[in-house]
Amino acid sequence: MIFSSDDSRPIYLQIAQWIEAEILKEQLRPHDHVYSQYKLAERFTINPATAAKGLTKLAEDGILYDRRGMGKFVAEEAREKVIEKRRSHTLKKMISDLVQEADRLDVPEEEMMQMVREERKKQ
C-alpha cells in the first residue's frame, strides 16, 4: 500500500487500516509483534509521529495491546474486532452511499441487488 495525497483519509488512519488489512489477511496473528512506529515510518516514508498515531488508534480500539518496553502486539480478538468494526461502520457507509446513488439514478432495488449478486460471483 502506498499512501496517497489523493486519499482524503489522514495518513495515520491509512496506516491503521493497512495494519487492519494485514490482520484480516492473517499476515498478523494474535500476539504477533507489530512494526514499530520507526519501522512503519521507514517503510512508508512518513513521519514516525504519524505512524505512532495510527498504532495508538488501533490500541484504543482494542486491536493492539502494549507490552511495556517491547512495543505493540496483536490482541487475541483483533480479527473479530476488525471485522465487526468494518461491518458496522465501513460496510454500512458504503451501502448507504450505494443506495443513495441508485436512488439518484432511478435504479430499481431488484436491479441493484442483481448487480451486487453479479459482483459477488466475480470475487
Residue pairs with C-beta under 8 A, 6 or more apart in sequence:
1 14
1 18
1 21
1 44
2 44
3 11
3 14
3 15
3 44
3 46
7 14
9 17
11 46
11 50
11 54
12 50
12 51
12 53
12 54
12 57
13 54
13 57
14 54
15 40
15 44
15 46
15 50
15 51
15 53
15 54
15 55
16 54
16 55
16 57
16 58
19 28
19 34
19 35
19 54
19 55
19 58
19 63
19 64
20 58
20 63
20 82
20 85
20 86
22 28
23 29
23 63
23 74
23 78
23 79
23 82
24 79
24 82
24 83
26 79
28 34
28 74
28 78
29 74
30 74
30 75
30 76
30 77
30 78
30 79
31 73
31 74
31 76
32 73
32 74
33 70
33 71
33 72
33 73
34 55
34 64
34 71
34 72
34 73
34 74
35 43
36 71
36 72
37 48
37 49
37 51
37 52
37 55
38 48
38 51
40 46
40 48
40 51
40 54
40 55
41 47
41 48
41 50
41 51
44 51
55 64
55 72
58 64
58 72
59 65
59 66
59 72
61 81
61 85
62 75
62 77
62 78
62 81
63 74
63 75
63 78
63 81
63 82
64 72
64 73
64 74
64 75
64 78
65 72
65 73
65 75
66 72
66 73
67 73
75 81
98 112
99 112
102 109
102 112
107 115
